[in-house]
Amino acid sequence: MNALIKSTFREIKNSAGRYLAILVIIALGVGFFAGLRACRPALTDTAEKYYEEQKMYDYRLLSSVGFSKDSVDSFFVGNGILAAEGALYEDVLIADGENDEVFRVHSITTNINTLKIMSGRLPEADNECVVDAEYFNEDMLGETLCFSDANSEEAESAFQYTTFTIVGTVATPLYISENRGTTGLGNGKIAGFVFINESAFTADYYTEIYVTLRGHAEAYSTGYRELIAGAKPDMTQIAEAAASQRYEKIVSDAQKKVDDAKTTLDNACAELKAQKDTAIREAAEKMTSVELTASPDNPYYAQALKDIDDVFIGAETELSEKYGELEKAQKDVDSIKSPTVYVLTRSENAGYASFEQDSTIIENISVVFPAFFFLVAALVCVTTMTRMVDEQRTQIGVWKAMGYQKGKISCKYLFYAGSAGLVGSVLGFFAGTVFIPMIFWVAYKTSYNFADSLLFTFNPPMYVLSLAISMLCTAGVTFLCCRNALREVPAAILRPKTPKNGKRILLERFKVWRRVGFLHKVSLRNVIRYKQRFFLMILGISGCTALLLTGFGIRDSIQNVTDYQYGEIALYDAKVTFSDEMDESRIKEFLQQDNLESALFLSECNADVMVGSNSQNIQVTTALKGDFRSFINLHNGEDKVCYPKDGEILLCRGIAEKLQVKEGETITLTDDSFREITVTVSGIFDNYVDKYAFISENTMTEFTGETPINAAYICFPENADAGCAASGLLGNSIVNHVTLNKDVRETIEASFASLNIVVLLIILCAGVLAFIVLFNLININIGERIREIATIKVLGFSGSESASYVFREVNMLTAAGALLGLIFGRFLHAFVMAQIKPDGICFDSRILWYSYLLSLAVTAAFALLVKLAMRYKLKKIRMAESLKSVE
C-alpha cells in the first residue's frame, strides 16, 4: 500500500497540470455555485440586521384625513401589535444656493424607524434638525436650513419655525435606496429628507401611523410574508376605525363651527330686529305726542320708517351675506368625503422592494449557470482520467500481477481525482461565499445605503451539496474509467492497447477531398477519427461559448429594457393623476397650459386578475379622450394589437405569462368593493415596466359603474425641459401627481446597473473555463501524439510548422464548438431569462448581433492564449522521442 501511495503522489507531481486543471475547474464550479447561492442570504441577512437595529415598520397606515393623536393609544392595543407610533411629514421647498430643492420633513419617532446617526447628534430644541447623510456632508453641521419663499402659506404654517439649525446627519430605514421618492412640489422629485422634533410641527393630528408586529420572521422570507398577510385584515380594520374617528372629529368640529356661527348670527339678527323694532316704536311714540296718526298712510310716519330702514339696511345686508356664507359653509361640511385609507407594508417602500428584486434575480441566476460548470468539470475529468488510465495500462497490469486487489489499485486514481475535487471544493466554497457576495455588496452599496459592511453567511448543507457534486464529477467519473480497465486479466492489460483501425471519413467520398492539402487531410482525419476527443472538445468549447453568449445576452436583455419600454411602447413623456374628477371645463383649462402639446385622458382603477386559484393585481386602464396610437404603441413582436372591444381585455405579456393565460381565454376581474366581471383576452401585448391592462369604456362602466377621468398621458413640446414642464403642471390645483418617464427610466437603469456585475462575473468565469478546457484537452492531445510530433520534427518541420500542424486540429474543433455554442447559448439565454421574473418588470429574451461576435472573439482569444502557452511544451519535445516504442 505504501508503494501505491508513493506512486499516487509521484503521479500528482509529474502531472501537476492535469491535477490543477481538475482542481481549478471544480473550485470554479463550486465557487460560482456556492457564491451565487450565498449572495441572497448574505444580502438579506445584512438588510435584516439593519431593519432590526433601526426597528423598521411592518405597516405604514395613511388616510386622506390623517389620524387623531389619541387614536394610537385607543386602537393599537393587542391584535398582535408590538408597537405603534404616529408621525408627521410635510414636503417643502428649501433654499439651496440659487435653486430650491424639495425635501420631505419628518417628525422623529422613538420606538419605530429609529435614526442612525452618521455625524453630530439628534435635535434637542424645536428649531434644530438632522438631515439626509447622502445629500449633506459633515461640514454642514451648524449651518442653517431655510425654507424657500416659494412655499405656500399652508406649508409654512405646518411648522413652528421656517429656519432650522443642522445638528447632525442621519440614515433612516424609510429611505434604503438612493431614490427619495416623488412629490407634488417643484420638479416632482424629493432631493432628500429632514427630521425635526414632533413639537416643531403645528398639527394636532398625525399624517401617518407606523406599526410593528409581534413575532419574528426574517425580512424577505416566506415566514415574514405570511406574518404580514395574516395581520392585513386587522390592520385594515384598525386603520379604518382610526380614520373614521378622525373624520367624525373633523366633521363634528366643522359642524360645531357652523352651528356656533349660526347661533351667533341668529343672535345678531335678533338683536338687530329688536333694535329696529325699538326705533320704530320710538318713532310711533313721537308721532302720537304731536297728535299725528302713526300710520303708513301718514307721510310723516312713512318717512320716519324709510329713515329707519336706511339706518339698518347696511347691517341687514351684511347679515344676509353672512347667512349666505353660512349656507356655503354648511354645504362644505356636508360635502366632506369619507376618508380613504391606505394600509401599506414594507413592500410598498421603494428601497425595500427594489433590494428584494435585485437579490432575487441573483438567486434565480445561481440555479442555472453552475450546472454548466459542473458538466464541463465532469467532461474534463473523464478526458483526464481516461487518458491517465490508458497511459498506465502496463503499470496497472503489473499491480494486478503482483496481487493487488482492484479496490486498492482504484484507490490511486480515486485519490488523484477525489483529492483534486475535495481541495477544489473547499477552496471554491469558502472563496466563493466570501468574494462573490462581497463583489455584489460593493456594487449595491452605490444604490443602497443601509449598512457599512456585509454580514457573511456560511451554509453547511450547501457545502455538503457542493462536495457531493464535486465528488460525483471527479471520483464518480474516475471509478467508471477504472472499472473497464480493471476488468481485464493482467496478461491482457500488460499488452499495448490495439490501435484503432484506419477508416475513410465521410469527406473522402466527395470530389472536394482531392483539392484538400495533405496536412489538412491529416488534421481532418485525426479530428474525426478520435471521436471521444472530438465530442469532449466540442462540448467543452460549445459550453463555454454558450455561457459567454448568455452573459452578454443578459446584459442586452436587461440594459435595454427601458429603451424597449420608452422607445417602442410608451410614446408619451409623463403621466398625470388628477385630484378631482375632470369635466369638460377642467379638461379645456388643463389643455391650455404652457409646455403641454397633447394629452390622452384615462380612467383607471386597480383590480385583481383571477385565473383559477391564481391572481395578480394590475392597473386597468380605459382611454377616453385623445388619439390612443399617438401615446401607446401596442404590439406583440412585429404584430400590431388592436384596442379591445366591449367584453374584452388586453393583457401585458408579463401578467399573461405569470397567470399562464392565452389569447381567447376568459379571466375574471375583481376590485376591493367585490365587484366582478368576466372578460375575454383579446390580445397580449409586449410590455416591460409595470403591470397593466386595457378595456373599453363600456366594459369599465359595467365593471365599476362609472368612468371618471382621473389620469392622463401627456406629451411635451419637442424642445421643452421635462422637469420645468412637470413643475408647471404641478402648479395647477387639479393636478395631484406627475410621473416623468425619464425619472422612471433613470430609477430602473440605476437598479439594473448592479446586474452588470453578474454579467461580468459570468463572462470572466466562462473565459477561465474555456482556458482550462482548451489547456487540458490540448495538453492531453500533445501527450498522446508526442512520438508523432517528434517524428515530424525529424522530418524537418520547423517549430512554427510543427505548432501549425498540431494546432490546426484545435482550430477546427474550437471553430466548430464555438459555432455550436452560439446555438446552445441562444436556448440557454432564453431559459435563464425565463427564470428572472422580478415583480413589475418583464424582460425580453434579446441578444444583439454584436454579442454573438463578442462571444466568438472571447472564445478565440482564450484559445490563442492556450496555444501560446502550449508552444513552449512543443519546443521541449526532443526528436529522440520518435525512436522510442510503446514497449
Secondary structure, DSSP 8 states (H G I E B T S, - for coil): -HHHHHHHHHHHHHTHHHHHHHHHHHHHHHHHHHHHHHHHHHHHHHHHHHHHHTT--SEEEEEEEEEETTHHHHH-SSTTEEEEEEE-EEEEEEEETTEEEEEEEEE--SSSS--EEEEE----STTEEEEETTTS-GGGTT-EEEB-TTS-HHHHTTBS-SEEEEEEEEE-TT--BS---B-SSTTSB--EEEEE-GGGB--SEEEEEEEEESS---TTSHHHHHHHHHHHHHHHHHHHHHHHHHHHHHHHHHHHHHHHHHHHHHHHHHHHHHHHHHHHHHHHHHHHHTT---STTSHHHHHHHHHHHHHHHHHHHHHHHHHHHHHHHHHHHHT-----EEEEEGGGSHHHHHHHHHHHHHHHHHHHHHHHHHHHHHHHHHHHHHHHHHHTHHHHHHHHHTT--HHHHHHHHHHHHHHHHHHHHHHHHHHHHHHHHHHHHHHHTTTB-S-SS------HHHHHHHHHHHHIIIIIHHHHHHHHHHTS-HHHHHS----------GGGGSGGGGGS-HHHHHHHHHHHH-HHHHHHHHHHHHHHHHHHHHHHHHHHHHHTHHHIIIIIIB-SSEEEEESS---HHHHHHHHTSTT--EEEEEEEEEEEEEETTEEEEEEEEEEEES-GGGTB--EETTEE-----TTEEEEEHHHHHHHT--TT-EEEEE-TT--EEEEEEEEEE---BS-EEE--HHHHHHHHS-----EEEEE--TT--HHHHHHHHHTSTTEEEEEEHHHHHHHHHHHHHTHHHHHHHHHHHHHHHHHHHHHHHHHHHHHHTHHHHHHHHHTT--HHHHHHHHHHHHHHHHHHHHHHHHHHHHHHHHHHHHH---TTB-------HHHHHHHHHHHHHHHHHHHHHHHHHHHH--GGGGG----
